[in-house]
Amino acid sequence: MVKRKRTFGVIGLGIFGSTVATELARFGNHVIGVDTNETAVAAIADRISQAMIVDARDDAALREAGITDCDVGLVAMGDDLEASILAVMNLKLIGVPVVWAKARTKTHHRILSKLGVDRVIHPELEVGQHVAQVLNNPLVRDYVSLGNGFHVVNFRVPQSLQGRKLTDLRHMRDYDLRCVGVMRGTEFVGQDGSDCTLQGDDLLLLLGQRKDLCDFGDSL
């Protein structure tokens, strides 16, 4: 089945907004980026489908720019509270079905939530927490939050576990964790219950709650 190309409207083309817009375009999506700053618009014009100088506080301007036809709208500006709120209200007004928005403060977050934003993003906070988790344990290569307290964590196999069978690990017996898989380079070589002998470059993908994952990581 061919994946349907979606159309995204990105409001605000600073570092955060332009990065999201560029990546969405790289994935093959139609991306409309707007900003009041001519320099920001010019800088991204050749990397996305359309880049325009538009004031998102004006719903008529957003309609004219084609934002009405977007499947998702992202309000990527957080410094100007008034502009952010008006942009969200206008995206809702012109009928964009899904709206995400960047927030800088808790108050900003509460206001955006009250306006019905589908997801409020705190890029600096979220990236800071992510970096801290990885720095805290040198064996953690990366992790993904699944919600409801569950995460998938990518552990580098330490020297102490090299040559051990996956079935011999204590992650199921002593911790409430599941091994989603063992990656060896680009090859998937095992998961819970499989007969897999761990090697030095292997990566363990473990699913569980944060405390269990931390306790397991500390035990390595």
C-alpha positions in Angstrom: 0.0 0.0 0.0 1.4 3.4 -1.0 1.5 5.8 1.9 -0.6 8.9 1.4 1.5 12.1 1.3 0.3 14.5 4.0 0.4 18.3 4.0 1.9 20.1 7.0 1.7 23.8 7.9 4.6 25.1 10.0 4.0 28.5 11.6 7.3 30.0 12.7 10.6 29.2 10.9 13.2 29.6 13.7 15.6 26.8 14.5 12.9 24.5 15.8 10.3 25.2 13.2 12.7 25.1 10.2 14.2 21.9 11.4 10.8 20.2 11.7 9.7 21.6 8.3 12.9 20.4 6.6 12.7 16.9 8.0 9.0 16.6 7.2 9.8 17.6 3.6 12.7 15.1 3.5 10.2 12.4 4.4 8.3 13.2 1.2 5.5 15.3 2.7 4.1 18.6 1.3 5.2 21.3 3.7 4.1 24.9 3.8 6.2 27.1 6.1 5.3 30.6 7.1 7.0 33.4 9.1 6.9 37.2 9.3 10.7 37.2 9.0 11.9 37.5 5.4 15.3 36.1 6.1 13.9 33.0 7.8 11.6 32.4 4.9 14.4 32.8 2.3 16.7 30.5 4.2 14.3 27.5 3.9 12.6 28.3 0.6 14.6 25.7 -1.4 14.1 22.9 1.2 10.3 22.7 1.6 7.4 22.8 -0.8 6.4 26.4 -0.1 7.8 29.1 2.1 5.9 32.4 2.5 6.0 35.6 4.5 2.7 35.4 6.4 1.4 36.9 9.6 -0.3 33.9 11.4 -2.3 36.3 13.5 -4.3 37.0 10.4 -6.6 34.1 9.6 -7.3 35.5 6.1 -3.6 35.4 5.4 -3.4 31.8 6.5 -6.2 30.9 4.2 -4.6 32.6 1.3 -1.3 30.7 2.0 -3.2 27.4 1.7 -2.9 26.4 5.4 -6.6 25.5 5.3 -5.7 22.4 3.2 -3.1 21.1 5.8 -3.7 17.9 7.6 -1.6 19.1 10.5 -0.6 22.6 11.7 2.5 23.2 14.0 2.8 26.5 15.8 6.6 26.5 16.3 7.0 29.9 17.8 7.1 30.1 21.6 8.7 33.5 22.5 5.7 35.7 21.5 2.8 34.4 23.6 0.2 36.5 21.9 1.3 35.5 18.4 1.3 31.8 19.5 -2.2 31.9 20.9 -3.6 33.8 18.0 -1.9 31.4 15.5 -3.5 28.4 17.3 -6.9 30.0 17.4 -6.7 30.8 13.7 -5.6 27.3 12.8 -8.7 26.0 14.7 -10.8 28.7 13.0 -9.8 27.8 9.5 -10.4 24.1 10.1 -7.0 22.5 10.4 -7.9 19.1 11.9 -4.7 18.5 14.0 -2.8 21.3 15.8 0.5 20.9 17.7 2.2 23.9 19.4 5.4 24.8 21.1 5.2 26.2 24.7 7.8 28.0 26.7 6.2 28.1 30.1 3.6 26.1 32.2 1.2 29.0 31.8 1.7 28.9 28.0 1.1 25.2 28.1 -2.2 25.5 30.1 -3.5 28.2 27.7 -2.7 26.1 24.6 -4.3 23.0 26.2 -7.5 25.1 26.9 -7.5 26.1 23.3 -7.7 22.4 22.3 -4.2 21.9 21.0 -3.7 18.2 20.3 -0.1 18.2 21.6 1.9 20.8 23.4 5.7 20.5 22.9 8.5 21.7 25.2 11.5 21.1 23.0 14.2 22.3 25.4 12.7 20.4 28.3 12.1 17.2 26.4 15.6 17.2 24.9 17.2 18.1 28.2 15.4 15.1 29.9 16.4 12.8 27.1 20.1 13.8 27.3 20.1 13.5 31.1 18.8 9.9 30.9 21.4 8.9 28.4 24.3 10.7 30.3 23.2 9.1 33.6 24.0 5.6 32.4 26.8 5.2 29.8 25.3 1.9 28.7 22.1 3.6 27.5 22.4 4.5 23.8 18.9 5.9 23.4 15.3 5.5 24.6 11.7 6.1 23.5 8.9 7.0 25.8 5.7 5.1 25.0 3.4 6.9 27.5 1.8 5.6 30.7 5.3 5.3 32.2 6.6 2.8 29.7 9.8 3.1 27.7 11.9 1.2 25.3 15.6 1.6 26.2 18.5 0.7 24.0 21.3 -0.8 26.2 24.8 -1.5 24.9 25.8 -5.0 26.1 28.6 -4.6 28.7 31.6 -6.8 28.9 30.2 -8.6 31.9 27.3 -10.0 29.7 29.3 -11.0 26.7 29.1 -14.7 26.0 26.0 -15.0 28.1 22.7 -16.5 26.8 19.8 -14.1 26.5 17.7 -16.6 28.4 20.2 -16.4 31.4 19.6 -12.7 32.0 17.7 -11.5 35.0 15.6 -8.9 33.3 12.4 -11.1 33.4 13.1 -12.8 36.7 14.3 -9.8 38.8 12.8 -6.9 36.9 9.4 -6.6 35.1 11.0 -6.1 31.7 10.6 -7.6 28.3 13.4 -7.9 25.7 11.9 -6.6 22.5 15.0 -7.6 20.6 18.7 -7.9 20.3 20.3 -5.9 17.4 23.7 -7.0 16.0 24.6 -4.2 13.6 21.5 -4.0 11.4 20.5 -7.6 12.0 17.7 -8.6 14.5 19.1 -11.7 16.2 16.9 -12.5 19.2 14.2 -11.6 21.8 12.8 -13.0 25.0 13.0 -16.8 25.1 15.2 -17.1 22.1 18.6 -18.9 22.1 20.9 -16.0 21.5 24.4 -15.6 22.8 25.3 -12.0 23.5 28.3 -10.3 21.8 30.2 -7.1 22.5 28.6 -4.9 19.9 25.0 -6.1 20.6 22.2 -3.8 21.6 19.5 -4.9 24.0 16.1 -3.3 23.4 14.2 -3.6 26.7 10.6 -2.6 27.4 9.3 -1.7 30.8 8.7 1.1 33.3 11.3 3.6 34.2 12.2 2.3 37.7 12.7 -1.2 36.5 14.8 -0.1 33.6 16.9 2.1 35.9 17.4 -0.7 38.3 18.4 -3.1 35.6 20.8 -0.5 34.1 22.4 0.0 37.5 22.9 -3.7 37.9 25.0 -4.1 34.7 
